[in-house]
Amino acid sequence: MSEFIGALFNPAVPFIRYALLAGLLSSTAFGMVGSFVVVRRISYIAGAVSHAALAGLGASLYLKTVYSITWLSPLAGAALAALLSAWIIGLVNLYASEREDTIIGTIWAVGMAIGLLFIAKTPGYMDPMSYLFGNILLIGKADLLLITVLNLVVVILVVIFYPQLQAVCFDETYARTRGVPTGFFTLLLVTLTAVTVVLMVSTVGIVMVIAMLTIPAATAGLFSGRLWVMMLTASIICALTNVSGLALSYSLDIPTGATTILVSGGLYSLALTGRTIFRRIRRKRPV
């Protein structure tokens, strides 16, 4: 742990600070949107969006290398692809007769295939594992700025439209009868999910980003009776697991994304076990 703390203040390794800031900044959005995802039970949509983001990521790498489009970062490309896939899924769900699971599976697979093809055709060595499972070395100042902007957008929209999003998540039919435009807020929810997915692509990767979107929120849901409490708790849990995962991975020289997910999953297992034991003990107490 002392090595990690020393690295944070070492000017020669700024990527450690970038990764830490990215994890802390995105924790708020992950706690908020992750709670909506868990309550609404749309983690499968988040999974499709996260994997489809590889298409934009691969395309941006290709365009940047072949056509020298230097302003197009991999994170920006991933954001565009994630938003497009989320809108397609949302619109099909609202207006088309096609089965939702069919379009989700198609976007999931096609997005990854397109991304891998672009990466394969990009001159030079491109390691897809870095993008699939995360690499803290991918985070630069431009990415950190984009993460900050996206995080602010997510937080502001959630705060402004919290009552409507809460209504859509808990009882969409009732919300519709009360005059809430559920179609618009369903699209807004999948849009926020797509933006939040992109926030952690660089640290935990495309494959495992869905875990950070759901596990902290699920852990918070074990002890939270209200949605806003669940969001706050999930944000704190996400920040703690991001910092712990980064510190452990640096100290032990192991992948950051996998370490962060294991820390988050271990915390969820402990919380679930603890709650189960507490409930059983409570039931056995004499009245």
N, C-alpha and C positions, 0 to 999 in steps of 0.2 A: 504493500500500500504506500509506503514511503517513496518508492520509485515512481509511482503514478503521481503523487503530489509534487514531487520534484519535476516531473515532466510537464506538469501544468504551467510551471513558472519558467520553463526553459525556452528561450526565444528560438532555439534551433528546431523545435518540434511544435509548430503552431497548430498542426492538424489535430492534436489532442484537445486543445482548447476549442477549436471549431466543432469537433465532435461532441464535446461536453455541452457547449452552448446550443447546438442543434437539438440534442436530446432534451435539454431543459425547456427550450422554447416550444418544442412540439408537444411536450407532455400535456400542456393545457388543452390543446386541440384534441389530442388523443383521448383525454379523459372525458371531454364533453361529447364529442361525436361517437366515441366508443360506447358510451352509455346509451345513446340513441340506438346504435347498431345492435347492442345486446338486448335492449328492451323490445325493439321492433323485430328482432330475430332476422336480420338481413346480412348476416356475416358472409353468406355465400355470394352476395352481390359484391361485398368488399373484396372477397377473394378473387372474383373475376376481374374487377377493376385493377387490383394490384398486379395481376399477371399480364393484363392487357397493356399496362404501362410500359412493359418491356419493348413493345413496338415503337413507341415514341422515343424511348431511350436509345434503342439501336439505330433508329433513323437519324436522330440528332448526332450521334457519334459518326455515322457515315457522312452526313452533310458537312459536319465540322472538319472531317479529315480530308474528304475528296474535293469539296467545293470551298473550303476555307471559310465557312460561315462561323466565325469565331464566337459571335454573341449567343449562339444557340447552345446552351449547356445541356448535358444529359438530363438534369433534373427538370429543366423547362420542357424538354421533349416528353419526358414521362408525365408531367402535369397535363400537357395537351392531350396525350393519348388516354390518360385516366379520365379526364373530363368527357371526352368524346364517347368512350365506352360506357360511362355512367349514364349519360344522356340517352344513348341508344337503348340501354336496358330499361331505364325509367319510362321512356316513351312507348316502348313495346309493351311494357307492363300495363300502361294506362290505356293505350288506344288500339293495339294490334291484337289479333286473335291467336297469334303464335304462342306456344307454351313458353312460360318464363324460363324454366330450367333449360330448355333447348337453346334459347338465345344466350343465356349466361354461359353454358358450356361451350358454345361456338366462339363467343368473344374471348373466353378464357384461353382456348387452344389456339385460335388464329392469332391473337395478340402476341402470344409467346413465340409462335412460329415466325411471324414477321420480324420480331425483334432479333431472334437468333440468326435469321438470314441476313439482316442488315449488318449485324456484328461480324458474321462470317465473311462478308464482302468488303468490310472496312480494311484498308491497307494497314499493315503492321499487326502486332500481336494484341488482341483484345481478349481478355479473360472474362467470359460470361459469368463465371462463378462469383466474381467480385460484385456483379450487379444482382445476381440471384440471391446471394446470401450476405451481402453487405460488405463494405470496406470503408473504414473511417478515413483512409487516405483520399477518398473521392470527394470529400467535403472541402470546398474552398470558400473564399470570401464572397464570391458571387452566389454560391449555393446557400450560404448562411443568410445573405440578404433576402434571397427568394423565400427561404424557410420562414424568416421573420415576417415578411409581407403576407404570406399565405396563412400563417398562424393568426395574425391580427384580423385578417378577413374572416376566418372561421369563428373566432371568438366574438367579433362584433355581430355577425349574422346570427349566431346562436343566442346572444343576449337579446337582440332586437326581437327575434321571432320565437323565443323560448315557449310561450304559451301555445302557439299554433303547432310547433314541432312536437311538443309534449302530447297534445291532443291527438295528432296523427299517429304517434307511436303507440299510445295506449288504447284508443278506440276510434279508428278512422271513420266508422259508420256514424257514430254519434257526432263526431266533429263535423261531418258533412251535413247532418241535419241541423246543426247550429250555424250553418252558413260559412264554415271554414273552407276555402278552396283547397281541398285535400290534394288534388292533382298537382298544383303548383308547389305545395310544401313537400310532397313526396319527391318531386324532382329536385327541390332545394336540398333535401336530406341526402339523396344519392350524390349530389354535387359536392356537398360538404364532406361526404365519405371519400370521394375521389381525391379532393384536395388534401385531406388528412392522410390518406394513404401515401401520397407523394412526400409528405414531410419526413418520413422515416425510411424511405427507400435506400438512402445512402448508408445508413448505419446498420440496419438489420436486414436489408435486402428485400427484393420483391417477394420471394417465397415466404418469408417469415414475418412480413409486415402485418399480415392479418392477425398474427398472434398478439402483437402489441396493441392492436385495435380492440381486441376482445378480452384478453386475459385480465388486464388491470381493471376493466369495467366489470367483468364477472366477479372478480375478487371483491371489489367495492360493493357490488350488489348483494353479497352475502350478509352484509351488516348495515345496509342503508335502506331505509323505508321510503325515502323521498328521492325523486330524480335529481334535484339540485345537490343533495348531499352525496349521492352516488357519483355525480360528475366531479365534485370537489375531491372526494376520496380517491377516485380513479386517477385524477391528475397528479395527486401526491404520490400514489403508488407507481405510476408510470415514470415520474421523475426519479424516484428512488431506485427503481430497477434499471433505468438507463445509466445512472451514475455508477451503480454497483456493477453492472455488466461491463461498462467501459473500464472501470478500475481493475476488476478481476482479469479481464482479457489482456490488459496491458501488463499486469504483474505476472501472469502465467503464460504469456505469449500464445494465446489461443484466439480464435475468431470472435470478434466483438458481437456480431449479430446472434450467433448461436448461444453465447454466454448470457446475453441479455434475456433471451427467450427462456433459457433454463432457470435463471433467477426468477423471472416472472411466473413461470409455471410452478416452480418450487414454492413460491409464496402463496400461490392459489391453492396448492395441495395442502399446505400447512393451515391456511385459513379454513378450508373446507373441512379438514379433519378436526380442527379445534372447535368449530361450530357444531359439528356432529356430536363430539364427545360432550360438549357443554349441554346440548339439548337432552342427551340421554341421562346425564347426571341430574338435570333439572326435573325430568319426568319422574325419577325415582325418589325425589324428596317428598316426604309426607306433607300433606296439606294441613 
